Amino acid sequence: MTDFAYTFPPTKWARDCSVNQLLQIVAVAQEVDEAFSAACDCVSGRSPVAAVAVEVVDVIQACETMLRILERDHGLDAGDAVRAVYEKNDARGYYDVQGAKDAER
């Protein structure tokens, strides 16, 4: 195991199978879309930015649950997966290195 740290404690669904958790991730991502659509609804006069944020964080928790399932069932090292994503996205130039440097000043 590497130094990866989860943000949330395990959910009871971490005992479930990866297929069911994938379906949950898709469902929660749909809730982000719905909350975002509501945030863009200028007619209602509502400002559901907090609702969008809650649903986005819910996606993070659902993904963490999937990682726990993959660790348990397939021996995945979540830290290795995080590093692989970082390296892939860094190679693609996705990270705002200049913005980070500017923020440090």
Secondary structure in CASP SS format (residue, H / E / C, confidence):
PFRMAT SS
TARGET T0000
AUTHOR 0000-0000-0000
METHOD secondary structure of the structure
MODEL  1
M C 1.00
T C 1.00
D C 1.00
F C 1.00
A C 1.00
Y C 1.00
T C 1.00
F C 1.00
P C 1.00
P C 1.00
T C 1.00
K H 1.00
W H 1.00
A H 1.00
R H 1.00
D C 1.00
C C 1.00
S H 1.00
V H 1.00
N H 1.00
Q H 1.00
L H 1.00
L H 1.00
Q H 1.00
I H 1.00
V H 1.00
A H 1.00
V H 1.00
A H 1.00
Q H 1.00
E H 1.00
V H 1.00
D H 1.00
E H 1.00
A H 1.00
F H 1.00
S H 1.00
A H 1.00
A H 1.00
C C 1.00
D C 1.00
C C 1.00
V C 1.00
S C 1.00
G C 1.00
R C 1.00
S C 1.00
P C 1.00
V H 1.00
A H 1.00
A H 1.00
V H 1.00
A H 1.00
V H 1.00
E H 1.00
V H 1.00
V H 1.00
D H 1.00
V H 1.00
I H 1.00
Q H 1.00
A H 1.00
C H 1.00
E H 1.00
T H 1.00
M H 1.00
L H 1.00
R H 1.00
I H 1.00
L H 1.00
E H 1.00
R H 1.00
D H 1.00
H H 1.00
G C 1.00
L C 1.00
D C 1.00
A H 1.00
G H 1.00
D H 1.00
A H 1.00
V H 1.00
R H 1.00
A H 1.00
V H 1.00
Y H 1.00
E H 1.00
K H 1.00
N H 1.00
D H 1.00
A H 1.00
R C 1.00
G C 1.00
Y C 1.00
Y C 1.00
D C 1.00
V H 1.00
Q H 1.00
G H 1.00
A H 1.00
K H 1.00
D H 1.00
A H 1.00
E H 1.00
R C 1.00
END
